[in-house]
Amino acid sequence: MSEIPEWQKVALEGRFDCLPNFIRVIRLGKHDATLTDDELVEKCGLKDLEFGRPKPAGPLAVPAFVTLPAGLHVSPVPIPLRVMRVVAPIMRCWGKNPTESERASVAGRIPARPSCISLSSHRFGVNLFGYAHGELGIGEDIRQVASALQSQGVPVCIINFKPGSNISQADRSVDPLIVTEPRYGINVFCMTGIETTRYVSEMGLSTLEGRYNIGLWPWELPDWPESCRHAYACVDEVWGISQYTAHGHRHAAPRPVLPMGLPVELGPIGPQTRDYFGLPDNTFLFYFAFDINSNAARKNPEGLIKAFQKAFPAGKCEPVGLVLKISHPETGCRLWKRIRQIAQRDKRIHVIEKTMRRPELLALFKACDCLVSLHRAEGFGRCIAEALLLGKQVITTGFSGNLDYCHEPRVALVSHSMRKVEAKDYMWGEGQMWAEPDLDHAAELMRSIWQEPRELGSGNYDFSPETIGQRYKARLQEIWEQHAEQKQSRQPAVNEMI
């Protein structure tokens, strides 16, 4: 029990009047039937609980408990996750899943954390929280943000937070920055808002208290969902990874929201060539990479396949191909099966499902000619930005976060209509809209660029860590000067400290 955060102990002690009441709740039927209360206390390590002590005030105070809305019920028995994955689609058919408004009615009763900022007891610098080892887009985000801060001399450390077990965690490039406890006065949570709440729930409020907390949160839909508004209680400010993402927060956030962008730096590129990847020479290769965990409906790989086959009918035997790099196909069996079947029928479509380290992945991208992203929504679009830095032709949906840097004529923008996000498409999509790219227009652009590639020098974008780092540093200095109280002895200015 000593490993449980203090706030969780307080919550338990505030909910149950005495230890026997708590023991009664946690018993697992026949599994614990032979154990006495004392034996169960020993087994579960509950000796440290102090039922009956006065309820504290302040940050550890226990909020009033809430009840579920009418019609929603807690399952009387724990259901394994593997069973829920099977049951959930059936429950949707029966209309049993809670709606976004029902979820919001519960989340809306979670009390906000009172802001308690006292930077005078901390040093200037940034504690970054996120998937430091994760080989996925949001893991690359935190590593690049650390690089941007370091480029400007801002002190930085990283507290690693592990993603799911199905995500590779082999990137050790920022290991020298990883610590177990925050060192500085400003926290930046470089993970989703939902995961930020999970981190705080598991680790307690002590990480937040007395520091200035910033959510550098990725988000793909036009609006932040009402059912997740409680995440704002974890931060004092939100940084949008694009203008589009910042706009999605502004309508709901009771906090300042600033569009700050993300740094993008290629880093080492492997020596692998087309021959290594089994790709044909003398062929114009379109390509797209996606992680099925990132939501296939949003990434729209099936739309890309249809557009490719519209642009280049199979009977014409033109020297073109489509490369699809897919991560974690095992988590999206139906989609993966459809894509594999299509690729088996059309030998011009090359599906690669090999796990790759970043240099090898960049080598694959370098071996291709044109990135095509027919997404329905993107918060930022790191893969698109990387294609620009690699000097590739780019075709992309003219919607969402990538419009910060995707402009004609350097980038071919696909026209689109707007449609409702279906419940099956995205968990928090109820009542929201996203793009439906015009596949005929996409096919037209693919054929046009194959015949006459566009000029590559006409872009106007700068993702460098130095440029983005300057933006970060300027805002961090404003925060520090606004909230850091002067100690009795003279405290050095930010520029002196860094």
Buried (B, 14 or more C-beta within 10 A) or exposed (E): EEEBBEBBBBBBBBEBEEBEEBBEEEEEEEEBEEBEBEEBBEEBEBEEBEBEEEEBEEBBBBEEEEEEBEEBEEEEEEEEEEEEEEEEEEEEEEEEBBBBEBBBBBBEEBEEBEEEBBBEEBEBBBBBBBBBBBBBBBBBBBBBBBBBBBBBEBBBBBBBBEBEEEBBBEBEBBEEBBEEEBBBBBBBBBBBBBBBBBBBEEBBBBBBBBBBBBBBBBBBBBBBBBBBBBBBBBBBBBBBBBBBBBBBBBEBBEBBBBBBBBBBBBEEBBEBEBEEBEBBEEBBBBBBBBBBBBBBBBBBBBBBBBBBBBBBEEEEEBEBBBBBBBBBBEBBEEBBEBBBEBBEEBEBBBBBBEEBBBBBBBBBBBBBBBBBBBBBBBBBBBBBBBBBBBEBBBBBBBBBBBBBBBBEEBBBBBBBEEEEBEEEBBBBBBBBBBBBBBBBBBBBBBBBBBEEEBEEEEBEBEBBBEBBBBBBBEBBBEBBEEBBEEEEEEBEEBEEBB
